[in-house]
Amino acid sequence: MSAAPADFWAHLPLGEDVRLLVQDANGLAAFAKPAGALSHPNTAADEPRSLLRAPYQAEGEYYHWTDAADQPRRLWLLNRLDSATSGVILVSAGEKLATAIRLHFRQKRVHKVYNALVFGRPAVPQQVWRDRLAVEKRAGQIRTSAAGHIPAECQMRVLRQSVARDLPRTLVQLEPLTGRSHQLRVQCAKRHLPIVGDQTYGDFARNRAFAKATGEKRLFLHSLLTEFDYEFEGRRTRFAAKAPLPPEFAAAW
């Protein structure tokens, strides 16, 4: 049973360069979020550069607007990406489904795969990273450090290495087994493999040199794949969404 009208997904007030990747019959969907777009607006002034060009209700975690037929619409946000991170982000057309999928996230039953371009070369081609992080909120912003008590774990695998001698870099696959704020960025930086373009935890000198050589200043972290099985209204459903790597990644070589 569809949780939204037949034309619901075709008439969303999508933000600039936001693309609908896939939606299922229950009303679960995934967007490809571009780097720089906000998962949700914090103020009305943020709406033009958000996932949807619409107001956002923080308490219920949903976007709301009125469609062309003057009907009220809502879309529930299920997870978030930092504004600088691109890739897969999930939404729901129904509140009941949103509650069920958010529980999946809390229970760590969602498989996520990221790609990141990092400066340097990992010592081994594949490794499980385990750390203890500290997460703080400072002046309204999240800051994470590698000296704390919160467990963080991810699997790293090398995908490709550049031959550049002046700015050696590596494309890695990261599969987080925990979901801490800024986890992947901090875990990379701790191992002297800062993500290219990271303006908070990265290597500022190499970021400047890279930007001068390529013209690219974005954070090279991309949510590539999200997949899981879930049960809803007595039926088991497989959901998978993949957002191809943006062209900036290929141009970075």
TORDOPA-359090 format. One record per residue (C-alpha): residue number from 1; residue in one letter; x, y, z. Coordinates in steps of 0.05 Angstrom, whole numbers, plus 5000, padded with zeros to 4 digits. Layout:
N
{NUM; A; {X; Y; Z}}
...
//
This chain:
253
{1; M; {5000; 5000; 5000}}
{2; S; {5030; 5067; 4979}}
{3; A; {5040; 5118; 5034}}
{4; A; {5035; 5177; 4986}}
{5; P; {4994; 5198; 4925}}
{6; A; {5017; 5172; 4859}}
{7; D; {5046; 5239; 4838}}
{8; F; {5077; 5256; 4906}}
{9; W; {5149; 5241; 4887}}
{10; A; {5144; 5276; 4820}}
{11; H; {5125; 5343; 4850}}
{12; L; {5172; 5353; 4909}}
{13; P; {5202; 5422; 4921}}
{14; L; {5273; 5394; 4913}}
{15; G; {5333; 5436; 4929}}
{16; E; {5385; 5454; 4876}}
{17; D; {5417; 5392; 4845}}
{18; V; {5381; 5345; 4894}}
{19; R; {5360; 5281; 4857}}
{20; L; {5310; 5227; 4876}}
{21; L; {5347; 5160; 4871}}
{22; V; {5293; 5109; 4889}}
{23; Q; {5228; 5101; 4927}}
{24; D; {5189; 5040; 4948}}
{25; A; {5115; 5023; 4955}}
{26; N; {5116; 5037; 5030}}
{27; G; {5137; 5109; 5020}}
{28; L; {5211; 5102; 5036}}
{29; A; {5258; 5140; 4990}}
{30; A; {5329; 5163; 4980}}
{31; F; {5357; 5227; 4952}}
{32; A; {5427; 5243; 4926}}
{33; K; {5448; 5304; 4965}}
{34; P; {5501; 5348; 4933}}
{35; A; {5559; 5376; 4973}}
{36; G; {5540; 5442; 5004}}
{37; A; {5466; 5427; 5012}}
{38; L; {5437; 5424; 5082}}
{39; S; {5400; 5362; 5106}}
{40; H; {5349; 5410; 5135}}
{41; P; {5344; 5486; 5145}}
{42; N; {5357; 5515; 5213}}
{43; T; {5323; 5580; 5195}}
{44; A; {5277; 5604; 5139}}
{45; A; {5338; 5636; 5106}}
{46; D; {5369; 5567; 5099}}
{47; E; {5311; 5538; 5058}}
{48; P; {5339; 5555; 4989}}
{49; R; {5402; 5514; 5002}}
{50; S; {5369; 5454; 5036}}
{51; L; {5347; 5385; 5014}}
{52; L; {5278; 5413; 5001}}
{53; R; {5258; 5485; 4989}}
{54; A; {5206; 5482; 5044}}
{55; P; {5198; 5497; 5119}}
{56; Y; {5224; 5445; 5168}}
{57; Q; {5192; 5424; 5234}}
{58; A; {5250; 5406; 5280}}
{59; E; {5208; 5374; 5334}}
{60; G; {5176; 5324; 5286}}
{61; E; {5236; 5322; 5239}}
{62; Y; {5196; 5334; 5176}}
{63; Y; {5190; 5382; 5118}}
{64; H; {5121; 5411; 5104}}
{65; W; {5091; 5450; 5046}}
{66; T; {5027; 5459; 5005}}
{67; D; {5025; 5429; 4935}}
{68; A; {4996; 5458; 4871}}
{69; A; {4927; 5430; 4889}}
{70; D; {4930; 5467; 4956}}
{71; Q; {4940; 5401; 4993}}
{72; P; {4986; 5398; 5055}}
{73; R; {5046; 5353; 5046}}
{74; R; {5099; 5326; 5093}}
{75; L; {5165; 5289; 5084}}
{76; W; {5202; 5260; 5144}}
{77; L; {5278; 5263; 5147}}
{78; L; {5308; 5197; 5170}}
{79; N; {5383; 5212; 5174}}
{80; R; {5430; 5270; 5164}}
{81; L; {5494; 5285; 5127}}
{82; D; {5541; 5343; 5142}}
{83; S; {5529; 5398; 5092}}
{84; A; {5598; 5387; 5061}}
{85; T; {5585; 5312; 5051}}
{86; S; {5549; 5288; 4989}}
{87; G; {5509; 5225; 4976}}
{88; V; {5451; 5182; 4999}}
{89; I; {5402; 5210; 5049}}
{90; L; {5335; 5177; 5068}}
{91; V; {5265; 5205; 5075}}
{92; S; {5195; 5177; 5087}}
{93; A; {5127; 5199; 5062}}
{94; G; {5094; 5172; 5125}}
{95; E; {5105; 5184; 5199}}
{96; K; {5093; 5111; 5220}}
{97; L; {5145; 5086; 5170}}
{98; A; {5193; 5142; 5193}}
{99; T; {5188; 5117; 5264}}
{100; A; {5204; 5045; 5242}}
{101; I; {5265; 5065; 5200}}
{102; R; {5293; 5111; 5253}}
{103; L; {5291; 5051; 5300}}
{104; H; {5333; 5013; 5248}}
{105; F; {5385; 5068; 5251}}
{106; R; {5387; 5068; 5327}}
{107; Q; {5394; 4992; 5329}}
{108; K; {5451; 4995; 5278}}
{109; R; {5414; 4953; 5227}}
{110; V; {5430; 4998; 5168}}
{111; H; {5491; 4983; 5125}}
{112; K; {5525; 5046; 5099}}
{113; V; {5585; 5053; 5053}}
{114; Y; {5624; 5117; 5042}}
{115; N; {5680; 5135; 4994}}
{116; A; {5733; 5185; 5015}}
{117; L; {5793; 5215; 4981}}
{118; V; {5848; 5223; 5032}}
{119; F; {5918; 5252; 5032}}
{120; G; {5972; 5199; 5041}}
{121; R; {5972; 5124; 5034}}
{122; P; {5946; 5074; 5086}}
{123; A; {5999; 5027; 5113}}
{124; V; {5955; 4967; 5097}}
{125; P; {5902; 4957; 5043}}
{126; Q; {5847; 4936; 5091}}
{127; Q; {5837; 4948; 5165}}
{128; V; {5785; 4955; 5220}}
{129; W; {5792; 5021; 5256}}
{130; R; {5771; 5024; 5330}}
{131; D; {5774; 5088; 5369}}
{132; R; {5746; 5125; 5429}}
{133; L; {5718; 5193; 5412}}
{134; A; {5694; 5254; 5449}}
{135; V; {5636; 5293; 5418}}
{136; E; {5621; 5364; 5441}}
{137; K; {5575; 5420; 5420}}
{138; R; {5611; 5486; 5419}}
{139; A; {5575; 5551; 5401}}
{140; G; {5522; 5511; 5365}}
{141; Q; {5572; 5469; 5326}}
{142; I; {5592; 5396; 5334}}
{143; R; {5665; 5382; 5347}}
{144; T; {5694; 5312; 5355}}
{145; S; {5762; 5291; 5379}}
{146; A; {5800; 5225; 5382}}
{147; A; {5809; 5228; 5457}}
{148; G; {5745; 5206; 5492}}
{149; H; {5703; 5148; 5516}}
{150; I; {5652; 5138; 5460}}
{151; P; {5669; 5076; 5418}}
{152; A; {5675; 5086; 5343}}
{153; E; {5689; 5032; 5293}}
{154; C; {5693; 5027; 5217}}
{155; Q; {5723; 4983; 5163}}
{156; M; {5772; 5014; 5115}}
{157; R; {5792; 4987; 5047}}
{158; V; {5837; 5019; 4995}}
{159; L; {5804; 5027; 4927}}
{160; R; {5855; 5067; 4887}}
{161; Q; {5920; 5105; 4897}}
{162; S; {5948; 5164; 4858}}
{163; V; {6018; 5166; 4831}}
{164; A; {6028; 5239; 4850}}
{165; R; {6091; 5249; 4891}}
{166; D; {6077; 5320; 4915}}
{167; L; {6006; 5307; 4940}}
{168; P; {5997; 5231; 4947}}
{169; R; {5925; 5212; 4957}}
{170; T; {5882; 5150; 4963}}
{171; L; {5810; 5133; 4949}}
{172; V; {5785; 5091; 5007}}
{173; Q; {5720; 5056; 5023}}
{174; L; {5695; 5066; 5094}}
{175; E; {5639; 5025; 5125}}
{176; P; {5621; 5054; 5193}}
{177; L; {5597; 5003; 5245}}
{178; T; {5578; 5060; 5292}}
{179; G; {5547; 5127; 5275}}
{180; R; {5583; 5182; 5313}}
{181; S; {5583; 5255; 5292}}
{182; H; {5643; 5269; 5246}}
{183; Q; {5668; 5199; 5261}}
{184; L; {5698; 5183; 5193}}
{185; R; {5732; 5251; 5187}}
{186; V; {5765; 5244; 5255}}
{187; Q; {5784; 5171; 5246}}
{188; C; {5819; 5188; 5180}}
{189; A; {5855; 5248; 5210}}
{190; K; {5879; 5208; 5270}}
{191; R; {5915; 5161; 5223}}
{192; H; {5948; 5218; 5185}}
{193; L; {5901; 5206; 5127}}
{194; P; {5861; 5271; 5129}}
{195; I; {5802; 5275; 5080}}
{196; V; {5817; 5322; 5023}}
{197; G; {5781; 5388; 5032}}
{198; D; {5765; 5378; 5106}}
{199; Q; {5764; 5448; 5134}}
{200; T; {5757; 5426; 5207}}
{201; Y; {5799; 5364; 5217}}
{202; G; {5842; 5364; 5154}}
{203; D; {5910; 5387; 5131}}
{204; F; {5900; 5460; 5114}}
{205; A; {5965; 5469; 5075}}
{206; R; {5952; 5409; 5031}}
{207; N; {5880; 5430; 5022}}
{208; R; {5905; 5497; 4994}}
{209; A; {5955; 5463; 4948}}
{210; F; {5903; 5415; 4923}}
{211; A; {5852; 5470; 4911}}
{212; K; {5905; 5510; 4872}}
{213; A; {5923; 5450; 4829}}
{214; T; {5852; 5425; 4815}}
{215; G; {5805; 5482; 4830}}
{216; E; {5766; 5437; 4877}}
{217; K; {5752; 5459; 4949}}
{218; R; {5697; 5410; 4970}}
{219; L; {5702; 5358; 5024}}
{220; F; {5716; 5293; 4988}}
{221; L; {5671; 5249; 5030}}
{222; H; {5611; 5215; 4996}}
{223; S; {5556; 5170; 5023}}
{224; L; {5556; 5119; 4967}}
{225; L; {5508; 5064; 4989}}
{226; T; {5454; 5052; 5041}}
{227; E; {5419; 4985; 5046}}
{228; F; {5379; 4943; 5095}}
{229; D; {5319; 4897; 5103}}
{230; Y; {5259; 4922; 5143}}
{231; E; {5190; 4899; 5163}}
{232; F; {5130; 4944; 5157}}
{233; E; {5056; 4928; 5162}}
{234; G; {5071; 4853; 5162}}
{235; R; {5115; 4853; 5100}}
{236; R; {5191; 4847; 5094}}
{237; T; {5223; 4894; 5045}}
{238; R; {5294; 4902; 5018}}
{239; F; {5316; 4973; 5008}}
{240; A; {5380; 4996; 4974}}
{241; A; {5401; 5063; 4947}}
{242; K; {5466; 5081; 4913}}
{243; A; {5490; 5151; 4894}}
{244; P; {5547; 5147; 4842}}
{245; L; {5611; 5185; 4858}}
{246; P; {5607; 5258; 4837}}
{247; P; {5651; 5277; 4777}}
{248; E; {5697; 5317; 4822}}
{249; F; {5725; 5251; 4849}}
{250; A; {5748; 5229; 4780}}
{251; A; {5776; 5298; 4764}}
{252; A; {5818; 5295; 4828}}
{253; W; {5867; 5247; 4796}}
//
